[in-house]
C-alpha cells in the first residue's frame, strides 16, 4: 500500500467508508507538495477532463516525467501551450468515435496475445511468476496496434528490405533486412 493509498483509506474511514473505493468517491482532491492533486475514478469525468476542458488545465511535469519513457514527447501530459495545441490539432482527426471503436477492436487481440505470452512465461517458470518491463511491453503493444491500424495487419515480425547508408560511406546505400519498426526508426 502506497502512502497515498494509506492516506485515502484513513480519510475514507473518517467519512464512514470502509476503505477508499473509486466507485463511492469519483473525484478526490488533496494537496501534495504545494500542488493540488486529483484522483479521478469516474470515466466520464476523466473523458470530459481530457476532451472538453483539456485546454483549461495544465498537466503536471510529474506525469510527463513518469510517462516519458513510454510516451516520448506526447501531447497527452504536456502543458497546454502552442506546441501542445499544434500536436492535438494534428491528432484530433484520428480520435472521433468510430475511429476509436476501430482502434479498440484492433487492440484487443494484440493485448490478448501479449497476455497469453505472459501466462505462458508464468506457467513455464518454476516459481509461477515472470518479470516484465512495463514500458517495453506497452511500447510493443501500442506500436503493434499502430502498425495494424496503419497497414491493415500486424507486420511487426516480418522483415523488409530497405536501403540504408553504408557503414563505410554514408553516400552509398546498401540493402538491409529489417522489421517495420526498425525501418520506420531509420527514416525518422
Backbone bond lengths (Angstrom), bond angles and torsions (degrees), N, CA, C in turn:
res aa  C-N    CA-C-N  psi(-1)  N-CA   C-N-CA  omega(-1)  CA-C   N-CA-C  phi
1 X - - - 1.456 - - 1.528 108.09 -
2 X 1.318 115.68 129.45 1.463 120.56 179.90 1.528 109.30 -78.47
3 X 1.338 117.41 161.91 1.463 119.49 176.69 1.531 112.73 -57.50
4 X 1.341 117.20 -37.58 1.467 118.52 179.49 1.531 111.09 -68.38
5 X 1.351 117.38 -37.04 1.464 120.08 175.69 1.523 110.52 -62.22
6 X 1.311 115.25 -42.67 1.466 121.41 179.28 1.527 109.99 -61.45
7 X 1.343 116.87 -46.66 1.465 121.29 -179.96 1.527 110.93 -63.40
8 X 1.340 116.73 -41.31 1.467 120.06 177.96 1.521 111.17 -63.13
9 X 1.334 117.24 -41.27 1.463 120.56 178.75 1.523 111.04 -62.42
10 X 1.322 117.12 -43.03 1.471 120.59 179.28 1.524 110.42 -61.41
11 X 1.339 115.81 -47.70 1.462 119.99 -179.49 1.526 110.44 -60.86
12 X 1.324 116.59 -43.87 1.464 120.62 -178.83 1.523 111.45 -63.83
13 X 1.327 117.46 -40.39 1.475 120.39 177.89 1.522 110.29 -62.74
14 X 1.338 117.27 -38.15 1.469 120.94 177.08 1.524 111.17 -63.96
15 X 1.328 117.54 -29.15 1.463 121.89 -179.06 1.530 112.66 -92.21
16 X 1.343 117.44 3.60 1.455 120.80 175.66 1.516 115.68 97.97
17 X 1.326 117.95 3.95 1.455 120.81 176.44 1.522 109.10 -92.04
18 X 1.340 116.67 151.63 1.463 119.94 178.65 1.525 110.95 -65.34
19 X 1.322 115.84 -43.32 1.460 122.48 176.28 1.530 107.91 -162.94
20 X 1.325 117.46 173.59 1.462 120.15 -178.76 1.515 110.31 -65.75
21 X 1.324 115.45 130.38 1.459 122.39 176.80 1.522 106.47 -141.14
22 X 1.323 116.66 120.43 1.454 120.94 -177.61 1.515 113.89 -58.31
23 X 1.339 117.48 -27.67 1.460 120.43 178.12 1.517 112.50 -67.60
24 X 1.340 116.80 -31.88 1.460 121.25 178.83 1.522 111.86 -81.42
25 X 1.336 116.47 -33.33 1.461 121.68 -175.81 1.524 107.74 -128.38
26 X 1.350 117.59 91.27 1.461 120.49 -174.25 1.527 114.57 -67.81
27 X 1.344 116.93 -28.74 1.464 120.72 177.72 1.522 107.53 -135.36
28 X 1.313 114.71 130.67 1.453 120.10 179.18 1.520 107.76 -135.05
29 X 1.312 117.67 127.61 1.456 120.99 -179.80 1.517 110.54 -118.52
30 X 1.325 115.90 147.35 1.460 120.72 174.71 1.516 109.23 -153.43
31 X 1.307 114.53 161.79 1.458 120.24 -179.31 1.526 107.97 -96.88
32 X 1.333 115.54 127.33 1.461 121.17 179.32 1.514 108.65 -136.70
33 X 1.311 116.81 120.78 1.466 121.73 178.23 1.530 111.55 53.84
34 X 1.320 115.67 48.87 1.468 123.11 178.09 1.528 113.98 63.10
35 X 1.312 117.52 21.49 1.459 121.68 175.83 1.525 108.05 -131.34
36 X 1.305 115.11 148.64 1.453 120.16 175.57 1.532 107.73 -85.87
37 X 1.310 116.39 129.05 1.467 121.78 178.43 1.528 108.45 -114.28
38 X 1.313 116.33 139.26 1.455 121.38 176.60 1.517 110.06 -114.29
39 X 1.315 116.12 133.94 1.459 122.22 171.61 1.523 104.93 -107.34
40 X 1.334 116.72 114.78 1.461 121.39 -175.60 1.525 108.60 -115.92
41 X 1.337 115.67 120.44 1.462 118.96 179.56 1.523 112.38 -115.40
42 X 1.317 117.93 -2.19 1.454 121.56 178.49 1.530 108.55 -90.54
43 X 1.335 118.86 115.94 1.465 121.13 -177.32 1.527 113.47 -57.94
44 X 1.336 117.81 -34.47 1.463 119.81 179.99 1.524 111.28 -67.79
45 X 1.329 116.94 -40.08 1.461 120.61 177.89 1.526 109.23 -66.11
46 X 1.326 116.42 -43.28 1.469 121.41 179.27 1.533 109.93 -60.73
47 X 1.329 116.53 -45.13 1.464 121.57 178.53 1.524 110.09 -59.15
48 X 1.329 115.81 -49.38 1.462 120.33 -179.09 1.530 110.81 -61.08
49 X 1.314 116.66 -41.36 1.460 121.43 -179.17 1.525 111.64 -62.24
50 X 1.328 117.88 -37.66 1.462 121.15 -176.99 1.529 113.36 -96.29
51 X 1.339 117.63 3.15 1.462 119.14 175.78 1.524 110.43 -123.49
52 X 1.309 116.34 -76.63 1.462 121.82 -173.08 1.527 113.47 -59.34
53 X 1.323 117.34 -47.43 1.475 120.33 -174.97 1.525 112.58 -110.79
54 X 1.314 117.29 16.53 1.468 122.19 -176.30 1.530 112.66 -54.58
55 X 1.317 116.02 -41.41 1.466 119.09 -175.25 1.527 112.92 -71.34
56 X 1.343 117.99 -12.73 1.455 120.87 -177.11 1.528 114.05 -90.59
57 X 1.305 117.11 -5.07 1.466 117.72 178.93 1.520 109.31 -133.37
58 X 1.308 114.84 146.03 1.463 120.75 177.44 1.510 109.51 -97.40
59 X 1.322 114.74 131.54 1.445 119.67 174.01 1.531 107.66 -74.18
60 X 1.298 116.63 151.14 1.463 119.22 -175.78 1.514 111.19 -79.40
61 X 1.302 115.56 159.49 1.459 120.07 175.08 1.524 110.23 -70.20
62 X 1.333 117.10 -17.36 1.467 120.30 177.67 1.531 109.11 -62.62
63 X 1.335 116.85 -49.78 1.468 120.52 179.80 1.520 110.58 -62.42
64 X 1.330 116.53 -41.25 1.459 120.36 178.19 1.524 110.66 -59.77
65 X 1.329 116.50 -41.62 1.463 121.50 179.06 1.527 111.15 -67.61
66 X 1.332 116.27 -45.30 1.467 121.22 -177.96 1.526 111.08 -61.79
67 X 1.336 117.31 -41.66 1.455 121.27 -174.18 1.521 113.50 -99.30
68 X 1.321 118.66 6.44 1.474 122.86 -176.10 1.529 111.68 -57.75
69 X 1.332 116.86 -47.13 1.461 119.70 -177.16 1.531 110.89 -66.27
70 X 1.314 115.85 -34.68 1.459 120.15 -178.49 1.530 112.31 -79.75
71 X 1.338 117.47 -42.73 1.458 121.19 -171.36 1.521 115.17 -108.81
72 X 1.317 117.56 -7.02 1.459 119.85 -179.10 1.516 111.07 63.77
73 X 1.322 117.11 -137.31 1.466 121.66 -179.96 1.527 111.16 -92.01
74 X 1.306 116.28 46.11 1.457 122.17 -178.63 1.527 110.84 -64.77
75 X 1.330 116.05 154.51 1.459 120.49 176.67 1.525 111.68 -83.11
76 X 1.344 117.89 -8.34 1.460 120.61 -175.23 1.519 113.65 -58.08
77 X 1.325 116.96 -43.44 1.456 120.29 -175.92 1.521 112.58 -115.98
78 X 1.310 116.58 16.99 1.461 120.54 -179.41 1.521 110.46 -84.92
79 X 1.313 115.22 158.76 1.461 120.36 174.36 1.528 109.19 -64.20
80 X 1.334 115.89 148.06 1.461 121.32 -177.34 1.531 110.69 -79.83
81 X 1.323 115.90 68.22 1.457 121.56 178.74 1.529 109.64 -104.62
82 X 1.333 117.44 -171.09 1.465 120.58 -178.74 1.528 112.27 -61.16
83 X 1.335 116.57 -39.22 1.463 120.82 178.66 1.529 110.26 -62.01
84 X 1.334 117.02 -43.62 1.467 122.44 178.55 1.531 109.52 -61.05
85 X 1.338 117.21 -44.44 1.460 121.13 -178.93 1.527 110.87 -60.52
86 X 1.326 117.14 -41.50 1.467 121.09 179.51 1.529 110.74 -64.80
87 X 1.334 116.58 -45.01 1.471 120.26 -179.90 1.522 110.63 -64.47
88 X 1.329 116.55 -44.67 1.468 120.26 -178.97 1.528 110.61 -63.22
89 X 1.327 117.26 -43.02 1.465 120.79 179.56 1.526 110.60 -62.59
90 X 1.329 116.23 -41.85 1.465 120.37 -179.87 1.521 111.67 -64.58
91 X 1.324 117.69 -30.21 1.463 121.53 -177.14 1.529 114.17 -94.50
92 X 1.318 118.66 -15.30 1.463 121.35 -170.40 1.526 113.71 -58.37
93 X 1.326 118.40 -35.06 1.474 120.55 -178.79 1.527 112.20 -63.15
94 X 1.319 116.94 -23.79 1.468 120.50 -177.17 1.525 112.83 -82.69
95 X 1.335 117.28 -6.90 1.459 118.98 -171.69 1.523 114.40 -119.14
96 X 1.317 117.75 32.09 1.451 118.61 171.80 1.527 107.81 -82.31
97 X 1.345 117.36 162.49 1.460 122.51 -167.77 1.528 114.07 -54.49
98 X 1.326 118.69 -50.89 1.467 120.33 -178.00 1.527 111.06 -61.31
99 X 1.317 116.15 -39.09 1.468 120.33 179.34 1.531 110.21 -65.91
100 X 1.335 116.62 -41.19 1.469 120.20 178.21 1.527 111.54 -64.44
101 X 1.339 117.08 -36.94 1.467 120.24 176.18 1.529 109.91 -61.50
102 X 1.334 116.74 -44.58 1.465 121.63 178.37 1.536 111.02 -61.84
103 X 1.333 116.47 -45.04 1.470 121.49 -179.96 1.529 110.21 -62.02
104 X 1.331 116.41 -42.84 1.470 120.84 -179.81 1.521 111.10 -64.06
105 X 1.318 117.05 -44.04 1.471 120.05 179.03 1.529 110.92 -64.12
106 X 1.319 117.56 -36.21 1.470 120.65 177.78 1.520 110.74 -69.01
107 X 1.317 116.86 -31.18 1.463 121.71 -177.42 1.530 113.28 -74.96
108 X 1.323 117.11 -33.09 1.470 120.88 -174.92 1.530 113.97 -53.62
109 X 1.344 120.24 -53.06 1.474 118.29 -178.75 1.528 112.73 -66.32
110 X 1.324 117.31 -28.98 1.470 120.06 178.54 1.521 109.66 -67.14
111 X 1.326 116.53 -42.84 1.464 120.71 177.98 1.526 109.90 -65.26
112 X 1.332 117.33 -42.78 1.464 120.19 -179.91 1.529 111.19 -63.63
113 X 1.333 118.10 -39.70 1.463 120.49 176.67 1.526 110.87 -61.38
114 X 1.334 116.72 -43.30 1.460 120.73 179.45 1.522 110.24 -65.61
115 X 1.327 116.85 -43.14 1.466 121.63 177.96 1.524 110.34 -59.83
116 X 1.340 117.42 -45.57 1.468 121.12 178.54 1.524 111.36 -62.78
117 X 1.333 117.14 -36.54 1.465 121.12 176.58 1.531 109.95 -61.73
118 X 1.344 116.74 -45.22 1.464 120.17 178.83 1.530 110.68 -63.57
119 X 1.335 116.72 -40.20 1.467 120.27 179.71 1.530 110.78 -64.26
120 X 1.330 117.95 -39.24 1.460 121.41 176.70 1.535 110.68 -62.70
121 X 1.330 116.20 -41.66 1.465 120.24 177.53 1.528 110.79 -62.60
122 X 1.331 116.66 -41.07 1.470 120.88 178.79 1.522 110.10 -65.34
123 X 1.331 116.18 -46.85 1.473 120.55 -178.30 1.526 112.25 -63.29
124 X 1.329 117.60 -33.83 1.466 119.91 -176.99 1.532 112.91 -87.21
125 X 1.330 117.61 -8.37 1.466 119.40 -179.93 1.528 110.36 -83.87
126 X 1.301 115.66 152.96 1.467 120.10 -178.83 1.525 112.39 -71.52
127 X 1.318 117.43 -30.84 1.465 119.97 -179.17 1.537 112.89 -102.38
128 X 1.356 116.38 12.13 1.463 122.94 178.42 1.520 112.19 54.20
129 X 1.332 114.89 48.62 1.462 120.47 176.52 1.523 108.85 -148.22
130 X 1.316 115.15 167.78 1.447 120.75 174.74 1.515 108.19 -150.25
131 X 1.304 116.10 154.45 1.454 120.80 178.19 1.525 107.82 -114.66
132 X 1.331 115.65 133.35 1.459 119.60 179.79 1.526 109.80 -129.12
133 X 1.321 115.24 151.60 1.464 121.97 171.91 1.519 105.28 -95.15
134 X 1.324 116.72 104.45 1.460 121.12 -171.92 1.524 112.33 -61.11
135 X 1.323 117.87 -33.56 1.470 119.98 178.41 1.527 110.34 -64.37
136 X 1.327 116.61 -45.90 1.459 121.11 179.58 1.522 110.88 -64.94
137 X 1.320 116.25 -42.65 1.464 120.32 -178.38 1.532 111.04 -65.94
138 X 1.334 117.36 -43.87 1.463 119.99 179.08 1.524 110.83 -66.74
139 X 1.322 116.82 -39.09 1.469 119.62 177.20 1.516 109.82 -59.09
140 X 1.338 116.85 -42.13 1.459 120.95 178.75 1.529 110.99 -64.24
141 X 1.335 117.04 -45.75 1.470 121.18 -179.99 1.526 110.44 -60.66
142 X 1.317 116.23 -50.35 1.466 119.44 -175.38 1.519 112.53 -70.69
143 X 1.328 117.65 -37.18 1.466 118.13 178.88 1.526 110.19 -68.15
144 X 1.331 117.71 -37.71 1.468 120.21 175.90 1.529 110.23 -61.98
145 X 1.334 116.32 -40.30 1.459 119.74 179.36 1.529 110.93 -65.12
146 X 1.323 116.86 -43.65 1.468 120.33 178.94 1.523 110.17 -62.56
147 X 1.327 116.70 -41.79 1.470 120.63 178.95 1.532 110.39 -64.42
148 X 1.336 116.57 -42.91 1.469 119.70 179.47 1.525 110.91 -63.49
149 X 1.319 117.20 -41.64 1.464 120.92 179.15 1.524 110.58 -66.63
150 X 1.324 116.08 -42.00 1.473 120.63 -176.48 1.517 113.33 -72.24
151 X 1.340 117.35 -40.34 1.462 121.11 -173.41 1.527 113.74 -107.35
152 X 1.329 117.31 -4.08 1.455 120.58 178.73 1.518 113.65 87.82
153 X 1.315 117.51 -10.41 1.460 122.65 176.46 1.520 108.70 -157.99
154 X 1.326 115.87 160.25 1.460 120.31 -179.85 1.527 108.59 -84.67
155 X 1.309 115.89 104.79 1.469 121.69 179.90 1.537 110.54 -105.84
156 X 1.328 116.14 22.79 1.465 120.99 -175.67 1.525 113.40 -58.45
157 X 1.324 117.09 -34.84 1.462 120.13 -175.27 1.525 113.59 -91.61
158 X 1.323 117.40 -4.98 1.464 120.92 179.03 1.525 110.30 -83.82
159 X 1.327 115.66 151.91 1.468 121.42 178.00 1.519 109.86 -103.32
160 X 1.330 115.16 141.60 1.460 122.61 179.07 1.518 108.53 -126.90
161 X 1.311 115.26 148.94 1.460 118.88 176.50 1.519 108.92 -91.14
162 X 1.324 115.69 124.82 1.456 120.73 174.61 1.524 108.18 -127.57
163 X 1.298 115.59 162.62 1.461 120.80 177.62 1.525 108.47 -97.69
164 X 1.315 115.95 126.94 1.463 121.55 -179.36 1.527 109.31 -127.04
165 X 1.343 116.28 155.75 1.468 118.06 177.17 1.531 111.15 -61.40
166 X 1.303 115.68 140.13 1.462 121.83 178.15 1.525 109.57 -65.86
167 X 1.316 116.75 147.68 1.466 120.19 177.10 1.524 111.15 -65.98
168 X 1.340 116.83 -29.31 1.466 121.48 -178.88 1.524 112.65 -81.60
169 X 1.348 116.29 -35.73 1.452 119.90 -174.94 1.536 108.17 -146.41
170 X 1.321 117.46 111.42 1.467 120.36 -175.66 1.525 113.68 -68.41
171 X 1.344 117.32 -10.24 1.466 121.10 176.70 1.525 112.37 -88.34
172 X 1.317 116.41 -6.40 1.462 122.10 178.58 1.525 107.61 -110.14
173 X 1.332 115.77 129.23 1.451 120.32 -179.22 1.521 110.85 -104.24
174 X 1.339 114.47 140.81 1.463 120.95 -179.57 1.529 108.59 -128.37
175 X 1.339 117.06 152.62 1.462 119.22 179.27 1.537 110.98 -73.14
176 X 1.321 115.11 147.08 1.464 120.69 177.40 1.526 108.33 -147.11
177 X 1.321 117.44 136.08 1.456 122.89 177.64 1.530 108.16 -89.41
178 X 1.335 115.51 122.26 1.465 120.86 -178.03 1.524 110.44 -140.99
179 X 1.326 115.33 160.05 1.453 121.13 171.23 1.523 109.36 -75.12
180 X 1.322 116.48 163.95 1.462 120.99 -175.89 1.516 112.02 -61.12
181 X 1.336 117.81 -38.54 1.469 119.23 -179.09 1.525 110.57 -66.93
182 X 1.339 117.55 -39.67 1.464 120.22 176.68 1.521 110.56 -65.68
183 X 1.331 116.21 -38.28 1.465 119.84 179.17 1.524 110.29 -63.85
184 X 1.318 116.88 -44.71 1.460 120.06 179.85 1.525 111.06 -66.04
185 X 1.328 117.53 -37.41 1.464 120.44 178.09 1.515 111.64 -67.39
186 X 1.327 117.08 -32.36 1.474 118.99 -177.11 1.511 112.39 -75.10
187 X 1.351 118.09 -19.93 1.459 119.09 179.46 1.527 112.79 -99.77
188 X 1.316 116.78 -3.98 1.473 118.40 -178.40 1.508 111.60 -91.97
